[in-house]
Amino acid sequence: MTSQYIQRPAPAALLAVLGLMLSPGSGEVGLYSTSMSDASLIVVPNETAAVEGNANNVSPFAVAPESSSMRYQQVFSSSEFGAVADPMLITHLRFRPDAEFGAPFPIDLPAIQVNLSTTSSRPDGLSTTFADNVGADDTIVFSGGLTLTTSLGGPAAGPRGFDYVIALQVPFLYDPSGGNLLLDVRNFSSPFASGALDAQVANHDGTSRVFSDSFAGQGVTSPVGLADSLGLIVQFQFTATSPVSPCATADPFVVLGGGTCVNGGWLPPGFAPAGSAPSSTPTDECASPDPFAVLGGGTCSHGGWLPPALSSPSAPGCVMPDPFATLGGGTCANGGWLPPDFTPPAAPTPGGCQTPDPFTTIGGGGCLDGGWVPLMGLTCVTAVSPMSQSVSADSVTGSVEVSAPSWCPWSPISDSPFVTVIPGTRSGTDSFSYTVAANSGASSRRATITIGGETFVVTQAASTYPTPPIVDGATLAKR
């Protein structure tokens, strides 16, 4: 079947091209009152908002006897949404019965899938290959069974009311500035219908379609279809999204890689905008999730996560009012507001790195929760004991106790060759040993071992029998 349509005046053969209306059902399709603000509704094509369309059709909610399924795409020009200044969150799709040929008989659809996407394809320019029309943000907004009916409300001469509604299971964020809107319906199994939907057919208007041709043996799985200029008249119910409010204060997270301004408040790196949980997906550079989320968020650098302690973010106080008050209240962190639905992950654990240490050229890294962090400059160690030690000129060994949180990686780093430590990364509260080489010089000397921001100082006495210096051009005499 070529999904015929009837233009007015219509012949009596309309029963061969009937359509249907969406109606209430338990969890399938909702029947909603149209007594809502026009600010949240828009009809496409715009010129049919208060005028009966010049055609009608059954597709895509009914399938002719020649086929048991249908694929249907209809594109809506972005210019039809010009009355909406900001991106819109589409929550419902509303259709209306044809004034002359609509019928109130219910139709049960066992399986329907509805997708929406932003497409570069234009009205009267759809490809007959379905996949070519689908946008990158293709989203399944409804999937399941529907029961379709209508009360046939509204003037008898039309237009009827948009009283059959698909309540989207997943609202779709559409920004007309990004392209046209594509409605993609897969009707996997449907009986023939006994009532038509209102439609419009015109060249160079705001909508057109492509659909599987039952006469050619095409169905829901067919990769191609037929294209024409007809389109169902659709009323979109949406919530207008507010533009991002500028942040009145400077970004407090610049030292961490830069924050994101959302509703007048700064979110630290790694946090998602309000209304969604922060992403735990590893970045392109770091192979593991951010292990410092519980501390305010880290920064990915050369395959390793930098903790907040490596920088000096601003004081905790937030200058701006809480931008998430209407969502239940946010949390102020480092001068920026975090959304209320953020749930801190469990405390990270040391170890689990599958890649080589990327920080060997700057003193080595520590493996934390599967990701590498540079040890140079890391300041999560809280104390060392003792903090200093004076030793004789002889070769000696000693040990130092280190206190740190369990998640904190650290490695002792000596700034002088005469004091050596066993290399390797530890974490949490632990200890390390050091060795001081014998001093054969006439002067005392000093070395500093750095441990996660804390220091341990070794002072070694001068030798009682110092080795005399070598004079240029001379050799040393034996004693």
matplotlib code that plots the C-alpha trace (Angstrom):
import matplotlib.pyplot as plt

x = [0.0, 1.3, -0.2, -2.7, -4.2, -7.5, -7.6, -10.9, -13.4, -12.9, -14.7, -16.5, -13.4, -12.0, -12.6, -9.6, -7.3, -8.4, -6.4, -6.6, -6.3, -4.3, -6.2, -5.7, -4.3, -2.6, 0.9, 0.7, -0.8, -2.5, -5.7, -5.1, -7.1, -6.2, -6.9, -3.3, -1.3, -0.6, 2.9, 3.7, 2.0, 2.9, 1.2, 3.1, 2.4, 1.8, -0.9, -3.1, -3.3, -6.9, -7.7, -8.6, -5.9, -6.5, -5.8, -6.1, -4.2, -3.9, -0.2, 1.8, -0.7, -2.5, -1.1, -2.9, -3.8, -1.0, 1.6, 1.9, 4.3, 5.4, 8.4, 7.4, 9.4, 8.1, 10.3, 9.3, 11.1, 13.0, 11.3, 8.0, 9.3, 10.4, 8.0, 10.1, 13.2, 15.0, 15.6, 12.4, 11.9, 9.2, 7.1, 4.0, 3.0, -0.6, -2.7, -6.2, -8.9, -10.0, -13.2, -15.0, -13.5, -12.4, -13.9, -14.0, -13.3, -10.4, -7.4, -4.9, -1.3, 0.8, 4.2, 5.1, 8.5, 8.7, 12.1, 12.9, 16.1, 17.6, 18.2, 19.8, 17.1, 14.5, 10.8, 10.4, 14.0, 13.9, 16.0, 14.1, 16.8, 15.5, 19.0, 20.1, 17.5, 18.3, 20.2, 23.1, 20.9, 18.4, 16.4, 13.7, 11.0, 8.3, 8.3, 5.5, 1.9, -0.8, -4.5, -5.8, -9.1, -10.6, -13.7, -14.1, -14.3, -14.3, -16.3, -18.0, -16.5, -13.1, -10.6, -11.1, -9.2, -5.8, -7.2, -5.1, -1.7, 1.5, 3.1, 6.8, 8.5, 11.8, 11.3, 13.4, 15.4, 15.1, 17.0, 15.7, 19.0, 20.6, 18.4, 15.0, 13.0, 12.5, 9.7, 10.5, 7.8, 8.2, 4.8, 5.7, 2.2, -1.1, -4.6, -6.2, -7.9, -11.4, -10.7, -8.4, -6.0, -6.0, -3.1, -1.7, -0.2, 1.6, 4.9, 7.5, 5.6, 6.9, 6.6, 6.8, 7.3, 8.9, 7.2, 7.5, 5.5, 3.4, 2.7, 6.4, 6.7, 8.2, 7.7, 9.2, 12.6, 12.9, 15.9, 14.0, 10.6, 8.5, 8.5, 5.8, 4.8, 2.0, 2.4, 0.2, -0.7, 1.0, 0.8, 3.9, 3.6, 6.9, 8.6, 10.7, 14.2, 15.6, 18.9, 22.0, 22.3, 25.7, 27.8, 28.5, 31.7, 35.0, 35.4, 36.8, 37.8, 40.3, 43.2, 41.5, 41.0, 37.9, 34.4, 31.0, 28.5, 25.0, 22.1, 24.4, 26.5, 29.9, 30.2, 33.6, 35.3, 33.7, 30.2, 27.2, 24.7, 21.8, 19.2, 21.6, 24.1, 27.8, 29.4, 31.5, 32.6, 36.4, 37.8, 39.6, 42.9, 42.4, 41.6, 39.7, 36.9, 37.9, 39.0, 38.8, 35.1, 34.5, 37.0, 35.4, 36.7, 40.1, 41.7, 42.9, 46.6, 48.8, 46.7, 46.7, 44.2, 45.4, 43.7, 42.3, 45.2, 47.5, 45.9, 44.6, 40.9, 39.0, 37.5, 34.4, 31.9, 29.6, 28.9, 25.9, 22.5, 21.8, 20.7, 19.2, 16.8, 13.8, 15.2, 15.6, 18.7, 22.3, 25.6, 28.3, 31.8, 34.9, 32.7, 30.5, 27.1, 26.7, 23.2, 21.1, 21.0, 24.8, 25.6, 29.3, 30.7, 32.3, 35.7, 38.4, 40.8, 44.5, 45.9, 44.6, 46.6, 46.9, 49.3, 52.9, 53.5, 53.3, 55.0, 58.4, 60.1, 58.8, 59.5, 57.1, 53.4, 51.1, 48.4, 45.0, 41.8, 43.1, 44.5, 47.9, 48.5, 51.8, 53.4, 55.3, 53.3, 50.7, 49.7, 47.4, 49.9, 48.9, 52.1, 55.5, 57.3, 60.0, 60.2, 64.0, 67.0, 70.7, 73.1, 76.9, 79.3, 79.1, 76.7, 73.4, 69.8, 66.5, 62.8, 59.9, 56.2, 53.8, 50.2, 47.7, 44.2, 43.7, 43.1, 46.3, 49.2, 52.7, 56.4, 59.4, 61.7, 65.2, 66.8, 70.4, 72.3, 73.8, 70.4, 68.6, 65.1, 63.6, 61.6, 57.9, 54.5, 52.7, 49.2, 47.6, 49.4, 52.7, 56.4, 59.6, 63.3, 66.2, 70.0, 72.6, 76.0, 79.1, 80.4, 84.1, 84.0, 85.1, 81.6, 78.2, 75.5, 71.7, 69.1, 65.4, 63.0, 59.6, 56.6, 53.2, 53.6, 55.4, 59.2, 61.7, 65.2, 68.4, 71.4, 74.7, 77.9, 81.2, 83.9, 86.5, 89.1, 88.1, 89.6, 91.7, 90.6, 92.1, 94.2, 94.2, 97.2, 98.2, 97.7, 97.0, 99.8, 99.3, 99.1]
y = [0.0, 3.4, 5.0, 7.0, 10.2, 12.0, 15.7, 17.5, 17.1, 13.3, 10.5, 7.7, 5.5, 7.0, 3.8, 2.4, 5.0, 5.3, 6.5, 6.6, 8.7, 8.2, 7.7, 6.8, 3.5, 2.2, 3.4, 3.4, 6.6, 9.3, 11.2, 14.7, 17.9, 20.6, 23.3, 24.3, 27.4, 28.0, 28.9, 25.2, 24.0, 24.5, 23.1, 22.1, 23.2, 26.5, 27.5, 24.6, 25.5, 26.8, 25.5, 22.0, 20.3, 19.6, 15.9, 12.9, 9.6, 6.5, 6.1, 5.4, 4.1, 1.7, -0.8, -2.0, -5.6, -6.0, -5.6, -6.4, -3.5, -0.1, 2.3, 6.0, 9.2, 12.8, 15.9, 19.2, 22.4, 24.2, 27.4, 26.1, 26.5, 30.1, 31.2, 29.4, 31.4, 28.7, 24.9, 23.0, 19.8, 17.9, 15.8, 14.9, 14.4, 15.3, 14.4, 15.2, 13.2, 14.3, 16.4, 14.5, 11.0, 10.6, 7.7, 6.8, 3.1, 2.0, 0.3, -1.8, -1.6, -4.3, -2.8, 0.8, 2.6, 6.3, 8.1, 11.8, 13.3, 16.5, 16.1, 18.0, 16.6, 19.1, 18.9, 17.7, 16.7, 13.5, 10.6, 7.4, 5.6, 5.8, 5.7, 8.8, 11.0, 10.0, 12.6, 12.0, 12.6, 9.9, 9.0, 6.4, 8.5, 5.8, 2.0, -0.4, -1.0, 1.6, 1.8, 4.4, 6.2, 9.7, 11.5, 13.5, 16.7, 20.1, 21.7, 19.2, 21.1, 21.0, 21.4, 18.7, 18.9, 17.4, 15.0, 11.9, 12.2, 10.2, 10.9, 10.4, 8.0, 10.0, 13.7, 15.0, 18.2, 19.9, 23.1, 24.4, 26.2, 22.8, 21.5, 20.2, 17.7, 14.1, 11.9, 8.2, 5.6, 1.9, 0.1, -3.6, -5.0, -3.3, -4.0, -1.7, 1.3, 2.7, 6.5, 9.1, 11.6, 15.2, 15.9, 18.5, 18.1, 20.9, 21.4, 23.6, 23.8, 22.8, 19.0, 15.9, 12.2, 8.9, 5.5, 1.8, 0.7, -2.4, -3.0, -3.3, -5.8, -3.3, -3.3, -2.0, -3.5, -2.2, 0.2, 2.3, 3.7, 6.1, 9.9, 12.5, 15.9, 14.9, 15.1, 14.6, 17.7, 17.5, 19.5, 19.4, 19.9, 21.1, 22.8, 25.8, 25.6, 28.8, 30.0, 29.5, 32.4, 34.1, 33.7, 37.0, 35.7, 34.5, 30.8, 29.4, 26.2, 27.6, 26.0, 22.6, 22.9, 25.2, 25.0, 25.2, 28.0, 26.6, 28.8, 31.4, 28.9, 27.3, 23.5, 22.0, 19.9, 16.5, 17.5, 17.3, 20.2, 20.5, 17.8, 14.9, 13.1, 13.9, 11.7, 8.8, 8.0, 8.0, 10.9, 10.2, 10.7, 9.0, 5.3, 5.3, 7.4, 10.4, 9.1, 12.5, 13.1, 12.8, 15.7, 18.0, 16.6, 16.0, 17.0, 14.5, 15.2, 13.0, 9.9, 10.6, 12.3, 15.5, 15.8, 19.2, 19.5, 20.2, 23.6, 26.5, 26.9, 29.8, 29.7, 27.5, 30.4, 30.9, 34.5, 33.7, 32.5, 28.8, 28.3, 24.9, 26.0, 25.0, 21.5, 21.0, 23.0, 22.7, 22.3, 25.0, 23.6, 25.7, 28.7, 26.8, 25.2, 21.4, 20.1, 18.3, 15.0, 14.5, 11.4, 11.1, 7.8, 5.4, 6.2, 5.3, 2.5, 2.3, 0.2, -1.3, 0.6, -1.3, 1.2, 2.2, 5.2, 8.3, 10.6, 9.0, 12.1, 14.3, 12.1, 9.2, 8.7, 6.9, 4.4, 5.3, 3.6, 2.5, 5.9, 7.5, 10.7, 12.6, 12.5, 15.7, 18.4, 16.0, 17.3, 14.7, 13.5, 14.9, 14.3, 12.6, 11.5, 12.4, 15.6, 15.7, 13.7, 14.5, 11.7, 11.1, 11.1, 7.3, 5.4, 5.0, 3.9, 5.1, 5.1, 7.6, 7.1, 8.7, 9.6, 10.0, 9.2, 5.6, 6.9, 9.1, 7.7, 8.9, 8.2, 9.5, 11.6, 12.7, 15.9, 14.7, 11.6, 10.9, 10.0, 7.2, 5.7, 2.5, 3.5, 2.7, 4.1, 3.6, 4.8, 5.8, 5.5, 3.6, 4.0, 4.1, 3.5, 5.7, 5.2, 8.0, 7.4, 8.1, 11.7, 12.0, 15.8, 18.5, 20.1, 18.9, 18.4, 18.4, 16.6, 16.8, 14.0, 15.1, 12.9, 14.1, 17.7, 17.0, 17.0, 15.1, 16.7, 14.8, 16.7, 14.8, 15.7, 16.4, 13.7, 13.6, 12.8, 14.6, 13.7, 16.6, 18.3, 17.4, 20.3, 20.8, 19.1, 17.3, 13.9, 13.0, 11.6, 8.5, 8.9]
z = [0.0, -0.9, 2.2, 0.1, 1.4, 0.6, -0.2, 0.2, -1.3, -0.7, -2.5, -0.7, -1.2, 1.9, 3.8, 2.0, 3.6, 7.1, 10.1, 13.9, 16.9, 20.1, 23.3, 26.9, 28.0, 31.0, 30.6, 26.8, 25.5, 27.6, 26.9, 28.0, 28.3, 25.8, 28.4, 28.8, 28.0, 24.3, 25.3, 25.8, 22.5, 18.9, 15.8, 12.7, 10.0, 11.7, 9.2, 10.2, 13.9, 13.6, 10.1, 9.0, 6.9, 3.2, 3.5, 5.8, 6.3, 8.4, 8.5, 10.6, 13.2, 10.9, 8.4, 5.3, 4.9, 2.3, 5.1, 8.8, 9.7, 8.7, 9.0, 8.8, 9.0, 8.9, 9.0, 10.5, 9.4, 12.1, 10.9, 12.1, 15.7, 15.2, 18.0, 20.5, 21.4, 23.4, 23.1, 23.9, 25.9, 24.0, 26.3, 24.3, 20.6, 19.9, 16.8, 15.8, 13.9, 10.5, 10.7, 8.0, 8.2, 11.8, 13.8, 17.5, 17.1, 19.3, 17.8, 19.9, 18.7, 20.2, 19.5, 18.5, 18.7, 18.3, 17.8, 17.6, 16.3, 14.9, 11.2, 8.3, 5.9, 4.9, 4.0, 0.4, 0.6, 2.7, 1.4, 0.6, 2.6, 6.2, 7.8, 5.8, 7.5, 11.2, 13.3, 15.6, 18.7, 17.7, 20.8, 21.5, 23.2, 23.3, 23.0, 23.8, 23.2, 22.5, 22.6, 20.2, 20.2, 20.2, 21.5, 18.2, 20.2, 18.5, 15.7, 13.4, 10.4, 12.0, 13.1, 15.8, 19.1, 19.6, 22.1, 21.5, 22.9, 23.0, 26.4, 25.8, 28.1, 27.4, 26.8, 23.8, 23.9, 20.6, 19.6, 16.2, 15.7, 15.3, 12.4, 11.5, 13.6, 12.5, 13.7, 13.1, 13.8, 13.7, 13.8, 14.2, 14.1, 13.6, 12.2, 9.6, 11.0, 10.7, 11.0, 9.5, 11.0, 9.9, 7.5, 5.1, 1.6, -0.1, -1.8, 0.0, 3.3, 6.7, 6.6, 4.4, 4.9, 3.7, 4.4, 3.6, 0.6, 1.4, -2.3, -2.9, 0.0, 2.3, 6.1, 9.3, 8.5, 5.0, 4.5, 1.9, 1.3, -0.8, -0.3, -0.8, 0.4, 2.9, 6.6, 9.6, 11.5, 14.9, 18.0, 20.1, 23.8, 25.4, 28.2, 27.2, 28.6, 30.0, 28.6, 30.8, 33.2, 33.0, 36.1, 37.9, 39.5, 38.0, 37.4, 40.7, 39.0, 36.5, 38.4, 38.0, 34.3, 34.2, 35.4, 33.7, 34.2, 34.9, 36.0, 37.4, 39.4, 38.7, 38.4, 38.9, 36.2, 35.7, 36.9, 34.7, 34.3, 36.7, 36.2, 35.6, 37.7, 37.1, 34.5, 35.7, 32.2, 31.8, 29.8, 26.5, 28.3, 31.7, 31.6, 34.9, 36.6, 38.6, 42.0, 43.6, 43.1, 46.8, 47.3, 44.8, 41.5, 40.0, 36.7, 34.1, 33.1, 30.9, 31.7, 35.5, 37.8, 39.6, 43.0, 44.1, 46.6, 43.7, 43.2, 45.3, 44.5, 46.0, 49.5, 49.9, 50.1, 47.1, 46.1, 44.0, 45.4, 45.1, 41.4, 42.3, 44.9, 42.8, 42.4, 46.2, 46.9, 45.8, 47.7, 47.7, 47.0, 46.2, 45.3, 42.9, 43.3, 42.8, 41.7, 44.4, 42.5, 42.8, 44.9, 45.9, 44.8, 47.3, 48.6, 46.0, 46.7, 45.8, 43.0, 39.9, 37.2, 34.0, 32.2, 32.9, 35.2, 32.9, 35.5, 35.8, 34.3, 37.2, 40.1, 39.6, 40.0, 42.4, 41.3, 42.8, 41.9, 38.5, 37.6, 37.9, 39.9, 40.0, 43.4, 43.0, 44.7, 46.1, 49.6, 51.1, 53.7, 57.1, 59.2, 59.4, 62.6, 63.3, 61.2, 61.4, 62.4, 63.2, 62.5, 62.8, 59.9, 59.7, 57.4, 59.2, 58.5, 59.9, 59.4, 59.3, 60.1, 57.7, 58.5, 55.5, 54.5, 53.2, 49.6, 49.6, 47.5, 48.4, 47.8, 49.6, 47.3, 48.5, 47.1, 47.8, 46.6, 50.0, 51.4, 49.6, 50.1, 48.8, 45.7, 45.4, 46.1, 49.4, 50.5, 53.7, 57.0, 56.6, 57.1, 55.0, 55.6, 54.5, 54.4, 54.9, 53.3, 55.3, 55.2, 54.5, 54.1, 56.6, 56.6, 57.8, 55.2, 55.0, 52.9, 52.7, 51.9, 50.6, 51.4, 49.9, 50.9, 54.2, 54.7, 56.7, 57.2, 57.8, 59.1, 59.0, 61.0, 59.4, 59.3, 62.1, 59.5, 56.3, 53.0, 51.7, 48.5, 45.1, 43.7, 40.0, 38.4, 41.6, 43.1, 46.7, 48.8, 50.8, 54.6]

ax = plt.figure().add_subplot(projection="3d")
ax.plot(x, y, z, "-o")
ax.set_aspect("equal")
plt.show()
